[in-house]
Amino acid sequence: MCPMCFATAALIAASAVSTGGLAAVVLKKSANGKTTTGLHSNTPKEDHHV
């Protein structure tokens, strides 16, 4: 693998990891103080299948 290809692959991997970490921090900060009960229900309210 050429040095330029290796550098590009490393940059892509680093940006993916940092983006995932940033998203986790944002979700954690936005979820503080909120309850998550009732958001996901196993029973659908309407059945759209005909």
C-alpha positions in Angstrom: 0.0 0.0 0.0 1.5 3.3 -1.0 2.0 6.0 1.7 -0.6 8.3 0.2 -3.2 5.5 0.2 -2.3 4.6 3.8 -2.6 8.2 4.9 -6.0 8.5 3.2 -7.3 5.3 4.9 -6.1 6.5 8.3 -7.8 9.9 7.8 -11.1 8.2 6.8 -10.9 5.9 9.8 -10.1 8.7 12.2 -12.9 10.9 10.9 -15.4 8.1 11.3 -14.3 7.4 14.9 -14.5 11.1 15.8 -17.9 11.5 14.2 -19.2 8.6 16.1 -17.9 9.9 19.4 -19.3 13.3 18.7 -22.7 11.9 17.9 -22.6 9.9 21.2 -21.8 13.0 23.2 -24.6 15.0 21.5 -27.1 12.2 22.1 -26.1 11.9 25.7 -26.3 15.6 26.4 -29.7 15.9 24.7 -31.1 12.9 26.6 -30.3 14.3 30.1 -33.5 14.9 32.0 -35.8 13.3 29.5 -37.6 10.0 30.0 -37.7 7.5 27.2 -40.8 5.6 28.3 -43.6 5.5 25.7 -41.4 6.3 22.7 -41.3 2.8 21.4 -44.3 0.7 21.4 -44.6 -2.9 20.2 -48.3 -2.4 19.3 -49.0 -0.2 16.3 -51.7 2.4 16.7 -52.9 2.0 13.2 -52.7 -1.0 10.9 -52.0 0.2 7.3 -51.9 -3.3 5.9 -54.9 -4.0 3.7 
